[in-house]
Amino acid sequence: MEFTLHGVDIYTPEIDDKGIDLVARTRGGQYWEIQVKSVFRSSKVYLDGSRFKIDQPNLLVALVRLIQDEAPKAYLLKSSLWKETNSLFRRYDTISETRDGEYGIQIGKKNESLLSPYSFDKVVVTL
């Protein structure tokens, strides 16, 4: 819904076999693949490295924080943010035969202010 309020067309894949929840087309005609993640009580969000490719320039994470007695907070994160990990953006190299590692978002109180530059309203206008 937030995308459409900003003039972005949204499409949903018929089959979700690649971890893409939405495809967005901006007014300028650019396409974005979007993984949607929501979090309520946890302070961590994980992205499967076999589906989430940080070198894919048109890949976004739409993160929605559900907070009791508050309006949800939405963020848009470009996959390239994980190229240089920090206290907010993490990489977990648990590579095995079945996994290509994981990427994570460490939210928590300590990192809450680090998320503010990625608020949905700030980022969606730059797409």
N, C-alpha and C positions, 0 to 999 in steps of 0.2 A: 504494500500500500504506500509506504514512504517513497518508493521509487516513482510510482505513478504521480504522486503529488509534485514531484520535481520534473515531470515531463519525460520520464524514462519509460520506454516500453518494456514489459516483462513477459517472458515466455517460460513455460515449464517443460522440461524434457518428458517425453513419453516413457522412457526407461531410464532409471537412475543407476546405471552400471559404472559410471565414471566419477561419482561423488559430486556431480554438478546438480544443484537444487534449482537454480534459476539461470536464465540467460537474459541479459539486459541489452537494450539498444538505446544509445543516447540520441539526442536530437541531431548531433553531428554525424550519426551513422556508425559510431564505434560500438563494437560488441564486447561484452564482458561475461565471463563465466563466473558464477557466484556459488560458493558454499555457504550455507546458512547454519549458524551455530547459536544455540541459546544456552544460557546458564542461569540457574536460580541460586542454589545454596553453595555450589562449589566455587572455588577461586581459580580453577584451572580448566582450560579448554584444550582438547587434543585434536590434531589433524593428522590423518594417516598419510605418511610419506609416500605410499604407493599411489595415492590419488592427488595429493596436494604437492604441486611442483612449483618451487619458488622461482624457477627461471621462466615461468610462463607469464609474460607481461600483461595478459588480459584476465588474470585470475584474481578474484576478490574474495574476502571473507566478510560476510555480513554477520556481525556479532550482536546479539541482543541480550542485555542483562536484565533479568527479571528481578525486581527488588520489592520485597513485601511493603505494601502501603505506599508505593511510589509508582510513577509512570515508568514504563520500560525505557532503558537507555540503549540506543542503537549506535553502532560504530561500523565503519567500512575500512577494511585493512587490505592493502595491496600485498600480494604474495611476496614481493621483493623485500618487504620489511624483515623477513626472516633471514636475509643474506648476511646480516650482521646481528647476531643475537645479543641480547642484553637482559636486564631483569624482567622485562615485559615479554619479549619475544624469545622463545627458547627452541632449541633443537635437541632431541633425544635420539642418540645414535644406537638404537636397539635393532640393528639390521640382522635379520635372520632369513631363513628360507621363505618365510611367509610375510615378512614385513620389511619395509624400506626405511625404517625409522619413523619418528613422529616429530611433529612440530607442535609447539604449545604456546598458549597465552597464559601468563601468570598474572592474574588480575589482583586480587587482594587489596587491602586498604593502602599498603605501601606504594603500589603501582597505579592506583586509581587516577592520579593526576597525569600520569604518562599516557593514558588513553585519551585524554581530552582533545589533542590535536586530530584524532581520528573519528571524532563524532560524525555521525551520518550526515548531518546538514552541512558540515564543513567540507567533507570529501566529495559528496555526490555532485556538487557544483563544479568540481574540477575534472570530472570524467568527460 
